[in-house]
Amino acid sequence: MEPINIVNSIITPLNRKNVDTDQIISKEFLKRIERTGFGQYLFHHWRFDEQGNEIPDFVLNKPEYRGSEILVAEDNFGCGSSREHAPWAILDYGFRVVIAPSFADIFHNNCFKNGILPIKLTEAECDEILTQGLQSPLKVEVNLENQTVTSEDGKVYNFNIDPYYKQMLLNGWDEISLTFQYEDHIKAYEDKRVAY
Amino acid sequence: MAKNIIEKIWDSHVVYQEAGKPDLLYIDLHLIHEVTSPQAFEGLRLAGRKVRRPDLCFATMDHNVPTKNLPTINDPIAKKQIMTLAENAKEFGIQLADMGHPDQGIVHVIGPELGLTQPGKTIVCGDSHTSTHGAFGALSFGIGTSEVEHVLSTQTLWQTKPPTMEIRVNGKLGIGVAAKDIILAIIAKWGIGVGTGHIVEYTGEAIRGLSMEERMTICNMSIEAGAKAGLISPDQTTVDFLRGRRFAPNDEKFEEAANYWLSLASDADCSYDVVLEINADEIEPIVTWGTNPSMGTGVSQTVPTSADYTSESDKAALQKALAYMGLQEGQPISSIDIQHVFIGSCTNSRLSDLRTAATIVEGKKVAPGVKGIVVPGSWSTKKAAEEEGLHQIFLNAGFEWRESGCSACLGMNEDIIPSGERCASTSNRNFEGRQGAGARTHLVSPAMAAAAAIHGHFVDVRNFVKQEAEPLGVKVNGTY
């Protein structure tokens, strides 16, 4: 997993709430057996019409937001299905950070396993960033070590993050290797485990 | 100290605990299906790792499997994914209910049927509807593919203990009101984010009176309320359901297990971080009109109008949903015509669901212009239904009777609702494109779906329920 600390980028303002994982990656693309190559299908039915042409109004298709590494959305981002293909698509498309007032639990968890930083800001803060980003491209700097998002006009937004997951992202740790260090504890648990 | 069931199960599964870290939890049962597992097995192979406890894993195919003309799979990519699971199960020594196997079915239907699902277990699966198994008083939740790989390798997961929530359903349900209506009413009342970050226990008189299959319907849709998991404390109903199941403890061990299971029920004086209450008698059959499961209302009501919302964001969401659904503000729910009916999915494809729907359609015909399919949740359910003659009732009414699978719940297989057409569906998600690009989904109970099939539009199923229906399983006395 790629470590992450500082990301400097314009934001992609996706002013929608309850963005579900069916929208992030539609079911017809879940049949692949690889982890890679999902970026081309991100938000497929919002990005492309039935002939496969880009829908110019959709934010990802606007030239001013191309190359953005920070996605900003509204409440309850990533709700619905557990499909990890959703964060895979987000990462493969080029996003490293998703900012929203709240995230659905499974999606939130899946981000940490893939080197994506999910940042919770307040609804008012997200609104402010979204509004500015929609008016004209807004550049921000995300700093995980300091737990800050700094907009180009110098405004600083602080965020909280679980210290365990922070270290995992900063170091790009493989969680399975970490867990193997607890083998004695797992074995001891299994020895006394009651099972029917 | 008094504990609720969530705390009891959590505390008894902690392998390792340290301040500043999530808890390392032991996982008792890992259910596996074809869509969310291939990358996890590939990860194991690349790292030269083994499956730690293949005996605690159970795999089946459900999302991609065709529900007719078996064993042909027309889609080569789906076929590859299905074959990949078969190869992985063989390579890593995991028990598999393969296509055509008598145990095959929707993973959340077969776990309980086989008795793999038991009170007090921690159960995970790379599928958000793993919450279903909470009906037995198991702590069960959906995980991503990286976590699937983690469980395969270590039989554990790092988890931060979430706050707990009690949702109490007081009183008795009305005649013709289903478990599906309870959970849709809960989500409509408090929204799809109400449970986010929480584990829910459902309590109260109305819940206590439900059968195990009805409890599964409630817990199944916990994720649609945003909850990590949803549980119901075990009781005699739970014990009776499990007795004699293949993977349940055998005779001499069963009583010991049953006593342990019953001891897991929440203590009388336990507490929760959040408590919500709803009265069963205020719940009527629900129909969703929008593009998330909270956008639902009683069948006697109308589609909301902008005036019903205060925030601009909610007004915009209403307009966006209505545009997608092709509905008007204020339109009566009963005026919505449907072209498809889907009775199936991990929410509502069990024997009692099929019995209820059969009661409604018996001796009637599907309305002209409506296509109905009935997809039993497992081969075993299908066999049991056929032994009762339910298939003949559906076929006589003009429904198609299919093989088991996830089918039109998620449109990954060949069962897809065409763009712009409308489906009364007993499934769990009405997101844009869920049943097919441009498809319009209305979530309802099996009885409501069956009634809509006969009429071609939504009708209040309470008008259908007659005393003579009782032998086929519809509860008509309202007491549950």
Contacts between the chains, C-beta under 8 A, distances in Angstrom:
chain1	res1	chain2	res2	distance
A	17	B	313	6.3
A	17	B	317	6.7
A	18	B	192	6.3
A	18	B	193	7.7
A	18	B	292	5.5
A	18	B	317	7.6
A	20	B	292	7.1
A	20	B	429	7.8
A	20	B	431	4.9
A	22	B	410	8.0
A	22	B	429	7.1
A	22	B	431	4.4
A	22	B	432	7.3
A	22	B	433	6.4
A	22	B	434	5.6
A	23	B	431	6.9
A	23	B	432	6.4
A	23	B	433	7.6
A	26	B	433	6.0
A	26	B	437	7.7
A	27	B	410	5.3
A	27	B	411	5.7
A	27	B	412	4.6
A	27	B	434	7.8
A	28	B	411	7.7
A	28	B	412	7.3
A	30	B	35	5.4
A	30	B	63	7.8
A	30	B	412	6.4
A	31	B	35	7.5
A	31	B	64	6.8
A	31	B	75	7.4
A	31	B	77	4.2
A	31	B	78	5.4
A	31	B	80	7.6
A	31	B	81	5.1
A	31	B	412	7.3
A	32	B	77	7.2
A	33	B	38	3.8
A	33	B	39	6.8
A	33	B	42	7.1
A	33	B	80	6.8
A	33	B	81	6.0
A	33	B	84	5.4
A	34	B	39	6.8
A	34	B	42	7.8
A	35	B	39	4.8
A	35	B	42	7.8
A	35	B	145	7.8
A	45	B	432	6.9
A	45	B	433	5.4
A	45	B	437	6.1
A	50	B	437	7.5
A	74	B	313	7.0
A	75	B	193	6.7
A	76	B	192	6.7
A	76	B	193	4.6
A	76	B	196	6.9
A	76	B	226	7.0
A	79	B	192	6.2
A	79	B	193	7.5
A	79	B	226	6.5
A	79	B	292	7.8
A	80	B	128	6.8
A	80	B	223	7.7
A	80	B	429	6.3
A	80	B	431	6.3
A	81	B	127	7.9
A	81	B	128	5.3
A	81	B	410	7.9
A	81	B	429	7.8
A	82	B	36	6.8
A	82	B	126	6.1
A	82	B	127	5.8
A	82	B	128	4.2
A	82	B	130	8.0
A	82	B	142	4.0
A	82	B	143	6.4
A	82	B	144	5.8
A	83	B	35	7.6
A	83	B	36	6.6
A	83	B	144	7.7
A	84	B	36	6.9
A	84	B	39	7.7
A	84	B	126	7.7
A	84	B	144	3.7
A	84	B	145	4.1
A	84	B	146	6.2
A	87	B	144	7.6
A	102	B	193	6.6
A	102	B	196	6.3
A	104	B	196	6.4
A	104	B	226	6.2
A	105	B	162	7.9
A	105	B	196	6.4
A	105	B	197	6.2
A	105	B	226	7.3
A	105	B	228	5.0
A	106	B	128	6.1
A	106	B	141	8.0
A	106	B	142	5.5
A	106	B	143	6.9
A	106	B	144	6.2
A	106	B	228	7.9
A	109	B	143	7.5
A	109	B	144	6.4
A	109	B	147	7.1
A	110	B	144	3.8
A	110	B	146	6.8
A	110	B	147	7.9
A	113	B	144	6.4
A	113	B	146	3.5
A	113	B	147	7.0
A	114	B	146	6.9
A	162	B	22	7.7
A	162	B	160	6.7
A	163	B	20	5.7
A	164	B	20	6.7
A	164	B	21	5.1
A	164	B	22	6.0
A	164	B	158	7.5
A	175	B	146	7.5
A	175	B	150	6.1
A	175	B	158	6.8
A	176	B	47	7.4
A	176	B	49	7.3
A	176	B	149	6.7
A	176	B	150	5.5
A	176	B	153	4.9
A	176	B	154	6.5
A	179	B	24	7.1
A	179	B	150	6.8
A	179	B	153	7.5
A	179	B	154	4.7
A	179	B	156	6.3
A	179	B	158	7.3
A	180	B	153	7.8
A	180	B	154	7.1
A	182	B	15	6.9
A	182	B	16	5.2
A	182	B	24	6.0
A	182	B	156	7.7
A	185	B	15	5.2
A	185	B	16	4.5
A	185	B	24	7.0
A	186	B	15	5.6
A	186	B	24	7.8
A	186	B	26	7.4
A	186	B	154	6.5
A	186	B	155	6.8
A	186	B	156	6.0
A	189	B	15	4.5
A	189	B	26	5.4
A	190	B	26	7.7
A	190	B	155	7.8
A	193	B	26	6.9
A	194	B	260	7.5
A	195	B	28	6.8
A	196	B	118	6.3
A	196	B	248	7.6
A	196	B	249	4.5
A	196	B	253	6.5
A	196	B	256	7.9
A	196	B	257	4.1
A	196	B	260	7.3
